């Protein structure tokens, strides 16, 4: 194992995840700190809510890419002979988790970031694209019906975990199965404030283009 290369890329994964896209877009183009508006969350959903569709779409795309790019660093480790093929999934998960940690606790933004949903999506796209594809359809369906991004995110996360119990989606390495359930639990935990608002009926709904004005 090339330990210096592995450690360097693990640090790079955290730093990639730490890029505070929503915060920088808000300050650079709108002169505001996104964390002081809307839900106070430095993520794509709050960017949509506070800044609009175009900035929100950009932030979401970058945050998804952060997760995908950081997770893909494990392939670079493999290509350089720093790790063995049997170790690939472990380092994919390690890089992806570090990117998500970076998004939630970004070094570039005083360790105050977002909830990591988009970055998790990018991470899992790099590892299990077929399963994630189904989860995206679930997310869209729940969003169209409920108009709640938080509920859609939690449902999609739980779907990812449950899908892997089915033969068609069962991963070769059981570690990914267990990770799916841990991931679902973490998504629910990071949305605990949203759950409170959902129960109280005060959670913000996403407007749709066809809504009457």
C-alpha positions as semicolon CSV with decimal commas, in nm:
position;residue;x (nm);y (nm);z (nm)
1;X;0,000;0,000;0,000
2;X;0,118;0,350;-0,089
3;X;0,021;0,505;0,244
4;X;0,114;0,869;0,164
5;X;-0,098;0,859;-0,154
6;X;-0,393;0,699;0,024
7;X;-0,383;0,948;0,312
8;X;-0,344;1,240;0,072
9;X;-0,647;1,135;-0,132
10;X;-0,855;1,080;0,183
11;X;-0,775;1,435;0,290
12;X;-0,856;1,552;-0,062
13;X;-1,197;1,380;-0,038
14;X;-1,277;1,579;0,276
15;X;-1,158;1,904;0,120
16;X;-1,367;1,844;-0,193
17;X;-1,673;1,784;0,023
18;X;-1,593;2,099;0,221
19;X;-1,651;2,327;-0,077
20;X;-1,947;2,536;0,051
21;X;-2,123;2,580;-0,281
22;X;-2,442;2,738;-0,148
23;X;-2,253;2,978;0,078
24;X;-2,015;3,094;-0,195
25;X;-2,291;3,135;-0,454
26;X;-2,497;3,338;-0,210
27;X;-2,209;3,566;-0,115
28;X;-2,061;3,603;-0,465
29;X;-2,380;3,673;-0,660
30;X;-2,636;3,788;-0,404
31;X;-2,429;3,940;-0,124
32;X;-2,585;3,725;0,148
33;X;-2,502;3,436;0,377
34;X;-2,748;3,160;0,288
35;X;-2,720;3,031;0,646
36;X;-2,892;3,346;0,771
37;X;-3,198;3,301;0,552
38;X;-3,474;3,047;0,499
39;X;-3,412;2,728;0,695
40;X;-3,057;2,836;0,777
41;X;-2,920;2,534;0,594
42;X;-2,627;2,574;0,355
43;X;-2,754;2,335;0,091
44;X;-2,936;2,307;-0,239
45;X;-3,290;2,300;-0,097
46;X;-3,246;2,624;0,094
47;X;-3,076;2,778;-0,209
48;X;-3,382;2,695;-0,419
49;X;-3,602;2,847;-0,150
50;X;-3,402;3,167;-0,097
51;X;-3,220;3,237;-0,424
52;X;-3,433;3,066;-0,689
53;X;-3,427;2,784;-0,940
54;X;-3,108;2,860;-1,134
55;X;-2,880;2,908;-0,831
56;X;-3,047;2,611;-0,661
57;X;-2,993;2,387;-0,963
58;X;-2,628;2,492;-0,986
59;X;-2,567;2,427;-0,616
60;X;-2,733;2,087;-0,636
61;X;-2,530;1,986;-0,942
62;X;-2,202;2,087;-0,779
63;X;-2,286;1,920;-0,448
64;X;-2,376;1,594;-0,626
65;X;-2,054;1,617;-0,826
66;X;-1,854;1,667;-0,505
67;X;-1,974;1,333;-0,373
68;X;-1,914;1,155;-0,703
69;X;-1,568;1,305;-0,754
70;X;-1,449;1,237;-0,400
71;X;-1,571;0,876;-0,412
72;X;-1,404;0,827;-0,749
73;X;-1,068;0,907;-0,591
74;X;-1,067;0,544;-0,478
75;X;-1,038;0,442;-0,844
76;X;-0,727;0,659;-0,865
77;X;-0,584;0,473;-0,566
78;X;-0,655;0,143;-0,742
79;X;-0,509;0,263;-1,072
80;X;-0,190;0,372;-0,899
81;X;-0,158;0,037;-0,724
82;X;-0,203;0,199;-0,384
83;X;-0,483;-0,043;-0,289
84;X;-0,595;-0,391;-0,393
85;X;-0,909;-0,454;-0,604
86;X;-1,072;-0,627;-0,305
87;X;-1,027;-0,307;-0,105
88;X;-1,194;-0,077;-0,358
89;X;-1,540;-0,060;-0,195
90;X;-1,390;0,015;0,146
91;X;-1,200;0,313;0,011
92;X;-1,493;0,428;-0,201
93;X;-1,703;0,441;0,114
94;X;-1,422;0,608;0,309
95;X;-1,375;0,880;0,047
96;X;-1,749;0,930;0,009
97;X;-1,811;0,954;0,382
98;X;-1,529;1,204;0,420
99;X;-1,684;1,415;0,143
100;X;-2,020;1,409;0,322
101;X;-1,852;1,499;0,652
102;X;-1,681;1,783;0,469
103;X;-2,014;1,906;0,335
104;X;-2,173;1,899;0,681
105;X;-1,865;2,038;0,859
106;X;-1,678;2,238;0,592
107;X;-1,335;2,367;0,687
108;X;-1,382;2,655;0,440
109;X;-1,700;2,779;0,613
110;X;-1,640;2,759;0,986
111;X;-1,761;2,397;0,997
112;X;-2,123;2,509;0,937
113;X;-2,254;2,337;0,627
114;X;-2,553;2,153;0,487
115;X;-2,719;1,818;0,552
116;X;-2,525;1,628;0,287
117;X;-2,816;1,482;0,089
118;X;-2,688;1,588;-0,255
119;X;-2,333;1,483;-0,169
120;X;-2,457;1,143;-0,050
121;X;-2,642;1,111;-0,381
122;X;-2,320;1,173;-0,574
123;X;-2,133;0,928;-0,354
124;X;-2,382;0,649;-0,411
125;X;-2,404;0,724;-0,784
126;X;-2,036;0,634;-0,801
127;X;-2,089;0,308;-0,611
128;X;-2,438;0,177;-0,696
129;X;-2,582;0,374;-0,991
130;X;-2,869;0,133;-1,068
131;X;-3,000;0,137;-0,711
132;X;-2,965;0,514;-0,695
133;X;-3,160;0,546;-1,021
134;X;-3,461;0,381;-0,857
135;X;-3,420;0,602;-0,550
136;X;-3,424;0,913;-0,769
137;X;-3,757;0,800;-0,916
138;X;-3,891;0,747;-0,563
139;X;-3,766;1,092;-0,461
140;X;-3,938;1,259;-0,757
141;X;-4,263;1,069;-0,699
142;X;-4,282;1,158;-0,329
143;X;-4,190;1,518;-0,407
144;X;-4,462;1,553;-0,670
145;X;-4,721;1,407;-0,434
146;X;-4,619;1,570;-0,105
147;X;-4,420;1,879;-0,214
148;X;-4,183;1,812;0,078
149;X;-3,812;1,783;-0,010
150;X;-3,728;1,657;0,338
151;X;-3,982;1,375;0,324
152;X;-3,868;1,285;-0,028
153;X;-3,503;1,269;0,082
154;X;-3,573;1,046;0,381
155;X;-3,797;0,816;0,177
156;X;-3,535;0,783;-0,096
157;X;-3,266;0,703;0,162
158;X;-3,480;0,433;0,320
159;X;-3,560;0,296;-0,026
160;X;-3,187;0,261;-0,098
161;X;-3,142;0,047;0,211
162;X;-3,449;-0,171;0,151
163;X;-3,380;-0,222;-0,220
164;X;-3,055;-0,395;-0,137
165;X;-3,248;-0,671;0,037
166;X;-3,391;-0,772;-0,301
167;X;-3,190;-1,020;-0,512
168;X;-3,179;-0,787;-0,813
169;X;-3,012;-0,509;-0,612
170;X;-2,823;-0,709;-0,350
171;X;-2,458;-0,597;-0,340
172;X;-2,174;-0,847;-0,366
173;X;-2,023;-0,706;-0,048
174;X;-2,255;-0,709;0,255
175;X;-2,077;-0,400;0,385
176;X;-2,271;-0,190;0,136
177;X;-2,598;-0,340;0,264
178;X;-2,523;-0,241;0,621
179;X;-2,395;0,096;0,508
180;X;-2,728;0,159;0,334
181;X;-2,917;0,122;0,661
182;X;-2,668;0,340;0,850
183;X;-2,704;0,599;0,575
184;X;-3,084;0,593;0,600
185;X;-3,062;0,638;0,977
186;X;-2,823;0,932;0,939
187;X;-3,050;1,099;0,684
188;X;-3,342;1,071;0,924
189;X;-3,125;1,206;1,208
190;X;-3,006;1,508;1,010
191;X;-3,368;1,583;0,919
192;X;-3,496;1,565;1,278
193;X;-3,591;1,935;1,274
194;X;-3,780;1,879;0,949
195;X;-3,962;1,585;1,105
196;X;-4,076;1,814;1,384
197;X;-4,206;2,066;1,132
198;X;-4,376;1,792;0,930
199;X;-4,557;1,675;1,242
200;X;-4,654;2,031;1,327
201;X;-4,767;2,103;0,971
202;X;-4,523;2,393;0,934
203;X;-4,271;2,238;0,692
204;X;-4,226;2,442;0,373
205;X;-4,368;2,293;0,054
206;X;-4,198;2,319;-0,284
207;X;-4,405;2,516;-0,537
208;X;-4,459;2,354;-0,875
209;X;-4,462;2,537;-1,210
210;X;-4,825;2,443;-1,268
211;X;-4,949;2,573;-0,934
212;X;-5,210;2,846;-0,954
213;X;-5,075;3,186;-0,861
